Structure formats: structure tokens, C-alpha cells
């Protein structure tokens, strides 16, 4: 049994701990080397900081109307102007970051829980279990993701909670297919077959040997699905099926401001910019993460 590897650049053996540290350094260097990785990480950290510090940064209440100040232009007192009820748009955009990020995170968490579990079971057991699970996934994939979310909300009723659940269900099919494909190849590896030979239970094999080796593409997909979930949730709110007034969700803010697009341009401009920047940041970071986890690109 070989207990150490050799660092070809330095010419001395590396133990397991040193090898893991070196691999982590190489991964981080590959992740943040391109501009998109750095820019994406900066945007994500900035949005998280804004969401956490929104109560401290917001100069006004995002819910309390002030009718004498309705539809004021952006100024020193109201950096992004006021809406049709006099509420400060800047404060509502800040608080909207908390809602939109929470929607994306919860929706992707639901998708992960359902998709990873079903894909893992289908890929490991195969046979009739695989057939039944994947046929259900195929039926869900026959519907466009947004249309599927609309159908689920039509059954459950319009609310932000139901929107998160609907988006999570619609996104779970991609995770299920991805995990199943990875598990089908992993289950045939020598270490999994050895675990079966020594009598390890299937649940333990899936948890300790199969799932950890199938997580890399899942992490990348989750990073890319999160901005998609934010967009779908904002679209549902724009249709009145997601966040309900007076919630300062960005999609709902676009609904409130579209009637004033010619007279109060700031009502849709700033929430739209917030959605654009957030989605851009996650997409940039997801693409950089995909490249960093690609072993062929790491070797260059």
C-alpha cells in the first residue's frame, strides 16, 4: 500500500494531509484565476452582505407608505426615488435581496433533496425501481419548467412559499437525471463492488461511497440553478402568483411599477438591475466552478 505521493515539482513525498492541502490550493487557484470567477464571487458576497445588513442599510421602512412623497424622483433623500405609495425604492430593493436570495436557496434545496435522492436510488438499484422513477421524471420533463411551476401554484394557491416549492419541484428533474447518470458509472467501480462483497448494506454504500463521488457535478448544477430559480420566482411574482403585496420582492416591484413605466422609470429600472446583477454573479461563478472541477482543465 502506498502511503505517500511524490510532489514532482519539489521532488519529495507528500502525505495524505499535504496532498489534500495541495489539491485545495490548486482548486482555489483554478477557480479564481479567470476574471469570471473573481467577479462572480465578489457579486455573490456583495449581495449576501446586502441581504444580511438590509435592516442597517435601509434608511426607511420598506412597508410604510408615505403618500405625500409618492413618485418622487431619485434624490439625495431617496436615492432610487419613491413608488406610487411613497415608499422608498432603495429600501425595498435592499429588503428584496433577502427575499430573492431566500427563494433561490430554498428552491434549490428542495430540488437537491428530491432530485439527488431519487437519482441516487434509481441509479443504484436499477431495474424496475429505475424505470418507475425515471418515467415520472420524463413526464415532468415533458412540461416546460415555468409551465410546471404555474400548474403547481394553480393547485396550491398563489404565495411565495408555494412558489418556492413549485420552482423546487420543477428543478429537481435535472438533478435526478444528473445523479442517476453518475451513479450508474460509480456503482461499477472496484471500491463499490468490494463494499458489496464484504456485505456492506446498500444504504451505507450509497451514503459513504457512491454519493460523495457524484457530488461535483451536482454542486455545479446547484450553482447554476439558483439564479434560474430566482428568475422563475420573480416571473411568478410578476404574474401575481408569487410574493404578494406589500412584499418588497423584486418581481412584485416590477409589477407595481410597470403601470408607471413612462412617468416613473425608476420603479422598474432598479429592481430589474438588481435581478440582472444577482443572476449574472451566480452564472459567472457557476461557470468558473464548472471549469475548476473539470480535471482536464485543472491539468493545463
Helices and strands as residue ranges (DSSP letters): E 5-7, E 12-14, H 16-33, H 35-52, H 54-57, G 67-69, H 89-125, H 127-141, H 145-156, H 160-186, H 190-197, H 202-205, I 206-210, G 212-214, H 215-238, H 250-257, G 258-260, H 266-292, H 295-298
